[in-house]
Amino acid sequence: MPQPGDSPSPTGSTAGSTATATPPVTPPGGDDYLERRTLRRGTAGWLLLTGLGVAYVVSGDYSGWNFGLREGGFGGLAIATALMGLMYTCLVFSLAEMSSVLPTAGGGYGFARRALGPWGGFLTGTAILIEYVLAPAAIATFIGAYVESLHLFGLTSGWPVFLACFVIFIGVHLWGVGEALRFSFVVTAVAVLALVVFAVGALGSFDASRLNDIKVTDAVGAGSWLPFGLMGIWAAFPFGMWFFLGVEGVPLAAEETKDPVKSLPRAMALSIGILVVLAVITLLPTVGAGGADALKESGNPLVEALQTANGGKSSALSQLVNYAGLAGLVASFFSLIYAGSRQLFALSRAGYLPRFLSLTSKRKAPYLGLVVPGTIGFVLAAANADDGSKVLNMAVFGAAVSYVLMALSHIVLRLREPALHRPYRTPGGIVTSAVAFVLAVAAVVATFLVDIDAALTALAVYAVAIAYFALYSRKRLVASAPEEEFAALAAAEAELARD
C-alpha cells in the first residue's frame, strides 16, 4: 500500500469514486512544516496500548453507570449494557481493520477522511474532539468529589483541585509520551485489580431480590425487571456506554506505536475483552449487594453497596475500593487528556483547525494541543463543579455521533475499495460494522432522551465548528499531512485505474 510521502500530493477527487471534489489545499508554511509537527515514534507496544484502552474507560466502572438504574431499572440497564457492549465490540473490530490500513494519529478522523472525504473527516474528528475535551472536565469534578469525601490534604471539591489535576497531569504528558503511558498503565492496573477484589467481596453479600427492588411504573412493557418499561432500555443506553466509553481512542496512538499494523488490532481486541469482563463483574455484584433502588442516585455505588452489605458501616474493603475509585478516575482523566491532544494535533496538522495547535516540543509532545484543551477543561470543570454529569452527557453525545460516522466509514471503504490491502480484516466484515452503525444511531437518539439540554448544547458547539470549517478551514487544508496524502494518493490510483 502506498504511504504518505511516496509521491507528490495531487489534488482532485476524494478517495475512491466519490463525486465530491477535494477542497483547495494550501502548501505548508515552509519545508520544515511536518518536522515541527512530529510525535515520538515507536514508544508504545501492544501492552501499553491495551492499558491505554482500559484506562480510557475504567473510571466508568466506579461511578456513573448506576444512574441508568433510574432510567431502566436493573433489567433495562443490563440489556442496554449488553447492547452497548455489542456496539463497542463491533466498532472496535471495524476500527482495528482501518487502523491497520491507515496508522496515523488522526484515528477515526483519518478513517472517515479516507472514506467520506474532507467533510466526513471533519465531522468525525470534531465529534471525537467534543468527547475528549469535555470528558476530562467532567471527570475532574468527580475527582474533586472523591478528594473531598476521602478528606485528602484537607481539600474540598473546587477549582484548586481541578487546577492541580490539569497542571500535574498535563505536565506529565509534556514530559514525554513514554512516561505518560507507563504512568497510566500502573494506575489503571491498580484500579482494575481493585475491581476484581471488590467483585469477590460483593458476591459474598449477593441477593437476587435486590436486583429488581425498584417500584414498577405503568409504562408500556413494565414489570419487575423492567420497572420503567421497554423505553427504559433505550433511555439507559448512555449509561451502558459508560462501561466502554473511550476505548475507540486507541488508534490515536498509531504514530507513537511500535509496529502499529500488528499492535493496534491486538491491543484493541484485548481492551474490549477486558472491559466486557469488568462490566459484568461490576454491574451484577454491585446491584445484587446494594440494591437497585438504593444505588440509582449514588455518586459512589461500589462503596455504598459494600456498606449496605455491612449494615451501613465502612469496612477495610470499602475503604480500599474508595481509594481505588480515585485511581480509576485519575487513569481515565489522564488518558483522555492524551486522546484529546492527539485528535487536536491531527486535525490541526492537516489544517482543519488552526495549524499552530499542532506544533510539538523538543520532547515531541503537542504542547499547545495539551494546554489549550486543558485550559478549556479547567474552566468547564470550575463552572460545573456541582454538576459534572451535564458536561459528561455532552461528551457522550459527541462520542455517539463519531461512532455513527466511523462505522459508516468502514462500510464505505469495504464497498468502495474491496481490493485495498488490509493486514487485519474485521470478523464478519460489513455485517459487523452495520450492527455498530445501527446501535450507534440509537445511542445518539438516546442522549436526547436522557438530557435534552446537554445534547442540544453539544449540538450547538458542533454547529459552530461546522460553520468554521465551511466558511474558512476547508479551503486551507495541508496537502502534505498524512491523512490528506492518503486520500490524495487513493484518488490518484483511482484515476489511473479508470484510465
Secondary structure as UniProt FT lines:
FT   TURN            4..5
FT   TURN            16..17
FT   STRAND          25..26
FT   TURN            31..36
FT   TURN            41..42
FT   HELIX           46..55
FT   TURN            56..58
FT   HELIX           59..62
FT   TURN            63..64
FT   HELIX           65..68
FT   HELIX           69..101
FT   TURN            105..107
FT   HELIX           108..149
FT   TURN            150..151
FT   TURN            153..154
FT   HELIX           159..175
FT   HELIX           177..203
FT   TURN            204..205
FT   HELIX           208..212
FT   TURN            220..221
FT   TURN            227..228
FT   HELIX           230..235
FT   HELIX           237..240
FT   HELIX           241..243
FT   TURN            244..246
FT   HELIX           247..256
FT   HELIX           260..290
FT   HELIX           292..295
FT   TURN            296..297
FT   HELIX           301..309
FT   TURN            310..312
FT   HELIX           316..349
FT   TURN            350..351
FT   HELIX           355..358
FT   TURN            362..363
FT   HELIX           367..383
FT   TURN            384..386
FT   HELIX           388..416
FT   TURN            418..419
FT   TURN            427..429
FT   HELIX           430..450
FT   HELIX           452..471
FT   HELIX           473..475
FT   STRAND          477..478
FT   TURN            479..480
FT   HELIX           482..498
//
